[in-house]
């Protein structure tokens, strides 16, 4: 057991348990300690390493390219009007 939530906070099903010392690849799950004969375990989750750098979603990359293209086209149009 790496952490435990007080029984009063877990009554509505929403709770958080702070844990430290987790390694990438560790498997974490919740279990109901009050129901030992049935040992009800929750869904498992695998600890993942944080990304190396923040990444943009594919939709935001398209928006970024569109904005940069628009800035370039406006700059070219201004250059043509000035000459």
Secondary structure, DSSP 8 states (H G I E B T S, - for coil): ------TTTTTTS----------TT-EE--B-TT-TTT--B---EE-----SS----HHHHHHHHHHHHHHHHHHHHHHHHH-
